[in-house]
């Protein structure tokens, strides 16, 4: 998240990729990577990550936003 906060989206995505490799059930890593993709304008990739979040945690606090995003960009 530190890289993302500094604007290093590619570095942040690489970190999230590694976190997901280590724990494929980490919904927050998918959420954060989705946000990074969204900031880069890569909406299909963001929608795919948000979809995975909803598979892992249908009760995710931002579920309504994620569902709307997927409908619009998925």
C-alpha positions in Angstrom: 0.0 0.0 0.0 3.0 2.3 0.6 3.9 2.1 -3.1 0.4 2.9 -4.1 0.2 5.9 -1.8 3.4 7.2 -3.5 1.8 6.8 -6.9 3.9 3.7 -7.9 1.0 1.7 -9.2 3.1 -0.8 -11.1 5.2 -1.5 -8.0 2.0 -1.8 -5.9 0.5 -4.2 -8.3 3.6 -6.3 -8.2 3.4 -6.4 -4.4 -0.3 -7.3 -4.5 0.5 -10.1 -7.0 3.1 -11.5 -4.6 0.6 -11.3 -1.7 -2.0 -13.1 -3.8 0.6 -15.8 -4.7 1.3 -16.3 -1.0 -2.4 -16.3 0.0 -4.9 -16.7 -2.9 -7.7 -16.2 -0.3 -6.6 -12.6 0.6 -9.6 -10.5 -0.3 -7.9 -7.3 0.7 -5.0 -7.9 -1.7 -7.5 -8.3 -4.5 -9.3 -5.2 -3.4 -6.2 -3.1 -3.2 -4.9 -4.5 -6.6 -8.3 -3.7 -8.1 -8.0 -0.1 -6.8 -4.6 0.2 -8.4 -5.8 -1.1 -11.7 -8.8 1.3 -11.5 -6.4 4.2 -11.0 -4.4 3.1 -14.0 -7.6 3.0 -16.1 -7.5 -0.8 -16.5 -11.1 -1.3 -15.7 -11.5 -4.9 -16.9 -8.7 -6.0 -14.6 -10.2 -4.0 -11.7 -13.6 -5.6 -12.3 -12.0 -9.1 -12.3 -10.3 -8.4 -9.0 -13.5 -7.0 -7.5 -15.4 -10.1 -8.7 -12.9 -12.3 -6.9 -13.3 -10.2 -3.7 -17.1 -10.9 -3.9 -16.5 -14.6 -4.4 -14.2 -14.7 -1.4 -16.2 -12.3 0.8 -19.8 -11.6 -0.4 -20.3 -9.6 2.8 -17.3 -7.3 1.9 -17.9 -3.8 3.3 -17.7 -2.3 -0.1 -19.7 -5.0 -1.8 -22.4 -2.7 -3.3 -19.8 -0.5 -4.9 -17.9 -3.5 -6.2 -21.1 -5.0 -7.8 -21.9 -1.7 -9.5 -18.4 -1.3 -10.8 -18.4 -4.8 -12.2 -21.8 -4.2 -13.9 -20.4 -1.0 -15.5 -17.0 -2.3 -16.5 -17.0 -6.1 -16.3 
